[in-house]
Amino acid sequence: AQQALCPLYTWTDARVLAWLTEIDVPASVRSAFEEQGMDGVALCKLSRMDDAVQDKLLTTDLGMTRLGDRLRFSSALEGLLRAGDVNDLAPVPDVPVLPLDDAS
């Protein structure tokens, strides 16, 4: 039921960080998202907050101090939510897959 309400519900922390990279969020802000444990559920909740509250959290808790960064982030987040099935976006593995070494 939750997944139907917000298409980002299943995103892991790693997927959120990859998306932030895709939309050119500065590395310092991506680090703050990682430190704060911002996964898809957290993004869903953030997207439902009042604009003023969202802006304050992005600025104070997530270090997104530049207005342009906040506006681009908010616009990109709205776009994701309108896109519907965001699982069709490029998948990002949580753990790198390493080839097995048959020589041992």
C-alpha positions, 0 to 999 in steps of 0.5 A: 500500500505504501509503495502505491502512495509514493513511487520512491518507497522502495529506494535504498540509500544507495539509490537515493545517492545515485539519483542525487549524483544524476541531478548534480547535487554537490558532494557535501550535500550527498554526504549529508543525505547519507549521514541522515539515512535518507532513503526512499521512504524519507524522500517520500515524507520530505516530498509531502512536507510544507514547502517552508518546512522542506526548505528549512530541512534541506538547508539546516539538516542536509546542508543545501544552503544554495537556493539554486540547489534547493530549487533544482532538487525540489523540481527534480523530486516533483518530476520523479513523483509525477513520472509514475514508475520510477523503478524504470530508471537506471538501476543502481546495485547496492553491492558491486558484483565481483567476478568469481576467481576460478583459478583458486 
